[in-house]
Each structure stands twice: as C-alpha cells, then as structure tokens.
Amino acid sequence: MEHAVNDIDALVREEKRLTAVESHSEAWAEGLSAGIEPEIIAEAALETAFGEMLRANGETSALALLDRMREKVIAGAFEPERLRH
C-alpha cells in the first residue's frame, strides 16, 4: 500500500511542477512582450524564488536548492533538447 501512496504523491508533485512551469512560462512570455530582457526576468525570478525559500525553509534549504540547480546546469539539464515541459 505504501508503494501506491508514493506513486500518487509522485503524480501529484509532477502535476504541481507542470502547473508551476506553465505559470512561469506565461510570466516569462509577458515579460518579454513588455520589452524586458531575458537576463532581467531570470534574475528577478531567481531572487523571488530564493527569497521565498529562505522565508519558508531557511538558509540551508535555499542553499541546497542552489546546489541542485548548479549541478543541473553543469549536467546540461537546461539545454533546449533536454527540457521537459
């Protein structure tokens, strides 16, 4: 039974991730259409994300997220052909 609960939890988490990606993609497109450079949009998004992580979960959690993102960049996870949307 625990395996089934874990599967459901994973599906719910993935659905939330996809919803978040969609929301961020829409905000990104709105920023671009307003003439905001991608670097400015990215920096604002990262500042918001890390600020929220710090408030909600503290410095250790925010730094762990930063480490995971750094490893993904190094591994090429954000190259266009590897993105999953």
C-alpha positions in Angstrom: 0.0 0.0 0.0 2.8 2.4 0.8 4.1 2.0 -2.8 0.8 3.1 -4.1 0.7 6.2 -1.9 4.2 7.1 -3.0 3.1 6.7 -6.7 0.2 9.0 -6.0 2.4 11.5 -4.2 4.8 11.5 -7.2 2.0 12.1 -9.6 0.6 15.0 -7.6 4.1 16.5 -7.3 4.6 16.2 -11.1 1.2 17.8 -11.8 2.2 20.7 -9.4 5.5 21.0 -11.2 3.9 21.2 -14.6 1.4 23.8 -13.4 4.3 25.9 -12.0 6.2 25.6 -15.3 3.1 26.7 -17.2 2.7 29.7 -14.9 6.3 30.7 -15.1 6.3 30.3 -18.9 3.3 32.6 -19.1 5.0 35.2 -16.9 8.2 34.9 -18.9 6.4 35.5 -22.2 4.6 38.5 -20.7 7.9 40.0 -19.5 9.4 39.5 -23.0 6.4 41.1 -24.7 6.8 44.1 -22.3 10.3 44.5 -23.6 12.1 43.1 -20.5 15.4 41.4 -21.3 15.7 37.7 -20.5 18.5 38.2 -18.1 16.4 40.7 -16.0 13.4 38.3 -16.0 15.7 35.4 -14.9 17.4 37.4 -12.1 14.0 38.6 -10.8 12.6 35.1 -10.9 15.7 33.7 -9.0 15.6 36.5 -6.4 11.9 35.8 -5.8 12.4 32.0 -5.6 15.3 32.2 -3.2 13.7 34.8 -1.1 10.6 32.6 -0.7 12.8 29.6 0.0 14.6 31.5 2.7 11.4 32.7 4.3 9.7 29.3 4.2 12.5 26.9 4.9 15.6 28.8 5.9 19.1 29.2 4.5 20.1 25.6 4.4 17.1 24.7 2.2 17.8 27.7 -0.2 21.5 26.8 -0.5 20.6 23.1 -1.1 18.3 24.2 -4.0 21.1 26.4 -5.3 23.5 23.4 -5.3 20.9 21.2 -7.1 20.4 23.8 -9.7 24.1 24.3 -10.2 24.6 20.6 -10.7 21.7 20.5 -13.2 23.4 23.4 -15.2 26.7 21.5 -15.2 24.9 18.3 -16.3 23.3 20.1 -19.2 19.8 19.6 -17.9 18.6 23.0 -19.2 19.8 22.6 -22.7 16.8 23.0 -25.1 16.7 19.4 -26.3 16.6 18.1 -22.7 14.0 20.4 -21.2 10.7 18.7 -20.2 7.6 20.8 -20.4 
